[in-house]
Amino acid sequence: MSQRRALGGLFSVLTVAFAAVAVWAAAGAGGSLRRWVVAAAAAALGAWFATLAWPLLRRH
């Protein structure tokens, strides 16, 4: 496995982890502003890691 693919896999795992945190925080947020902030931040980080993973996993 190339280092490029391994890094893409790592970023993919982090994307899924941050997406799960975002969903979990949003599901339990209710009226808590703190949990909504955590959900938004986790979603933003997940989206950022997805943009890092995509080019590394794409075939040329």
Number of C-alpha atoms within 10 A of each C-alpha: 5 7 9 12 16 14 15 21 16 12 22 21 16 17 24 15 15 21 19 16 19 23 15 14 20 18 12 12 16 10 8 11 10 11 18 18 15 17 24 17 15 21 21 16 18 24 16 13 20 18 14 16 23 14 13 18 16 9 7 5
